[in-house]
Amino acid sequence: VRGYVSHLSLTVEEQAPGRSAMQLAFRSIGGSPWLYLTVMLVPVCLLAIIVMMFFIIGSLRRSIREERTLEHRNVGLLRAIGALTIFVELLQDTTAWFMARRAARLLADTPYAVDTQLHVSYSTIIMGILVLFAAEVFALGRNLSEEQRLTI
């Protein structure tokens, strides 16, 4: 029986002479301010997706009550949700990849190996593509209902 480490939580402490608290804060994730910003951008994008979903739900409730078709703004919001879903997933995967590469450099002289391959969650990307597809179906349906309303 052999044991091995499959998942390791790594915390690196280094001396930071001459650095301000702001520089240290922005370099606290992966040693790079860009990684910090990408990690902070993900919740902002997810919050934007949730807010857009509430706008769509409210608009749908009004449309059903007034017996109107889907508004053009909802199609744009659905497209934005699909694009943001794909963007967030790719951003998370890329950030994890950069952090794994940084961990591999830090652990280069140790017996630990770090998986530095880019792992992409295709299920979330497929979900984003399905939302984009639904937006296009709604756009076509909206255009057809407008044409039908104008036909005598």
ABEGO torsion letter per residue (X at the ends): XBBBBABBBBBBBBBBBGBBAAAAAAAABGGBAAAAAAAAAAAAAAAAAAAAAAAAAAAAAAAAAAGBBBBAAAAAAAAAAAAAAAAAAAAAAAAAAAAAAAAAAAAAABABBBBABBBBBAAAAAAAAAAAAAAAAAAAAAAAAAAAAABX
